[in-house]
């Protein structure tokens, strides 16, 4: 039987904690409370900002439909990408998911390949309906099925 060596534990130093100061004793709770109050005030504006994003996406889609070139495609990608990043903040996680699918389609499809206006429209219409019906949770079975189907179509087009 071989002789086993004793196990030695080594705890590496926490360099980040050393640089930051070690504890949160100096945390300014008043500043945190002011930030939370400011966020509560802004929540009233979220619906307007989300509506502006939907309008911007629809306008970008319309411009692409009229003239499907690299400039309008870039504008459509920018609108979809912005919506992907902001929709969850505005309490629309399903819009963020659908916008993410649209962004992936536009971004990952080679410039030389034709971008299907039908698939773009399906994404834009889904986003519009989710916003119109104020679907703000991830438990809506119809919206989830739609999101899954759009993502599957994108994967099919991209061959992934």
C-alpha positions, 0 to 999 in steps of 0.5 A: 500500500502506498503512503498518502501525503497529507492534503494541504489547502492553500487560499490565494490572496483576494487582490480585488478585496485588498484594492477595494478596501476589504469590506462594505462598511463605508457603503453609503446607504443614502446614495443607494436609496437615492439611486433606487428612488431615481429608478422608480421615477424613471420607470414611468418613462420606460413605456415611452422609451419602449414605444420609441424603440418599437417605432424606430425598429418599424421605421428601419424595417420600412426603410429596408423594405423600400431599399434593401441595401447595406445602409438600410440593413445596418440601420435595421441591425442597429435598431434590433440590437438596441432593442435587444439591449434595452427591452429587458430594462424596460420590463420586456424580456420577450422583446429582448429575446425576439430582438436578439434573434433578429439581430443574430439573423442580420449580423450572422447572415453574410452580406452577400446573402439575401435577408428574407423580408418575411422573416424580418417582418415576422420578428418585427410583428412579434415585437410589436404584438408583445409590446402592444399586449404588454407581455412583460413576463416570460411565462406567456406560452404563446409568446414563448412558442413564437420566440422559439419558432423565430429562433428555429427559423433563424437557425435554419437560415443560418445553417446552425 
